[in-house]
Amino acid sequence: MPGVPRLTRKVGPLGLALTAWDIWRRLPPRQRKQVLNIARKHGPRVAGRVLRAASRARDTRAASRRR
């Protein structure tokens, strides 16, 4: 019996990118197109929220160091 392909890798930016690539390769062309359309629609909003959250976390850390 062949082994089950591993979809997870070591946690980190490179591991995340390689896992995403593995999943992307396995998607049929129609599903790839759906993923791209969803990313185009929602990507800017998600990126904005990530930047706001990072800024908020940075401000919180700086405030806690001042105390």
N, C-alpha and C positions, 0 to 999 in steps of 0.2 A: 504494500500500500504506500503510495507516495506521500511525502510529508506535506503538511499544510503550510502554504506560504505565509511568512511572517509579515504582518502589516505594521508592526510597531518597531521603532528603533530607539536608540538612546535619546533621552529628552534633551532638547536644545534646538537652536535655530537650524543647524544642519540636519539633524534627525527629523525635524518637522518637515523640512523641504523635501528630503528623500522619501518620507512616508507619503507626502502629498503627490509626489511624482509617481510613486508606485500605484497609488489609487487612480491617478489620472490616466495612466497607461491602460488600466483595465476597463475604463469606461468606454462604452460604444460611442461612435461619433455624435449621435443625437443627444445623448446625455452630456457629452462634453459641451455641446452648443448651449444646452440648458444651463449648465453651470456658469459658462461665460456670461450669458444674459443676466443671470441672477447677480453675479459679481459686478457687472456694469451698473445694475440698478441700485444695489445696496452697498457696494464697496465704499463709496465716498462717505456715506452716513456712518458706517462702521469705523472707518479710519478716523473720522472726526471725534467719535466717542472715545476711541482709544487714546487719541492725543489729549483730550480733556481729562480723562482718567489719569493718565501719566502725569499731567501737570498738577492735578489735585494731589496725587500721591507725593510728588516732589515737594510741593508746598507744605504738606503735612509733616514730612520728614524734616524739612528745614525748621519748621516751627517747634518740633519736639526737641531738636538739638539746641535751640536757643534757651530752653528752659533750664 
